[in-house]
Amino acid sequence: MPVRKAIVSAAIGLHARPAAVFVRAVAETGLPVTIRKDGIDAVDARSLLEVMTADFNYGCEVELAVKESALPAGKSLGEAEAALSGLVELLASQKAS
């Protein structure tokens, strides 16, 4: 199962605009990405409501994952790895003022 750790760098965390940008990027991958942090269960990263209500605050470490068994037809583990790496970079680059 491809997994990546990331730090939420948006000043307001994954709320409002940063959450929308992140969820849109996840949806564009076409992969069933989940996001979690210590103390909470993984949520569907394609769902704006789930991401916003999970309370991913500024500076928290999150884990992004794609279950191999959930990969859509035509998608490879390599594509999942690359997509997660891109999402990690996105989370690191979201510097909200």
N, C-alpha and C positions, 0 to 999 in steps of 0.2 A: 504494500500500500504506500503510494507516494505521500510523504508528509514533509512539511516545511514549518519552521518557527519564524515568527515575525514580531516586530514591535509596532504597535499603533502609534504613529507619530503626529497625527492630526491633533491640534490643540483641544478640540472638543470631542476627541475620540471618534468612534464610528457612529456618529449621529448626523442627522440632516444631510448636508451636501457630501461630506466624506463617505458616509455610508452609501449614498446613492451612487457615487462614482465607483466605489468598490463593488457593489452588487451588480452594476452594469458590466463591469469588467469580468466578473465571474460568469455572468450569463453569456457573454461573448465567447467564452472558452468552450461552451457546449458540454461542460463536464459537471457532474454532481459534487461540487466542492462543499466541504463542511468546514466550519470554523468553531473553535472552542478556546476556553482559557481555564486555568485551574479553578476548580470549584463549580463549574457549570458543564452541562452536557453539550455535546456538539450540536450546532444548529445548521440549517441549510443556508449556505452563503449566497444562494440565489434569491433569497427572500429578504426584502428590505425590512419588513416588519420583524422577522426573527432576529436579524442582525442588530437592528436598533434597540430592541427590547432586551437583548442579551447583555447590554452594558459593557461594551468593550471600550474602556476609558483610555485617555492619553497615557502612553508609556507602558501599557500592559502587554505582556507577551501572549500571543495567540498561536494556535496550531492550526494550520490549513492542511486538509487531507482529502484524498480521493480514494475510495475503496475500490480495489481492483475488480471486485465482483460487480460493481455498479458502473463500470466503464461502458459508455454507449458503443454500439457496433461501429466499427471503423475508427475508433480512437485507441491509441496505444498508450502503454505506460510511459514511454518517452514523451509523448504529447502532454500527458498529465504532469510529469515532472517539470517540463518547460513552462506549462501554464502556471503551476504553483510558484515557480521562481519569479515569473512576471508579476504575480499578485503580491509576493513578498516585496518586490521593488516598488510597486504601487503604494503599499502601506507605508513604506519607509519614506516615500517622496511626498506624502500628503502633509505639508506644513501649513496648517491653517493659522491665521493670525487671530 
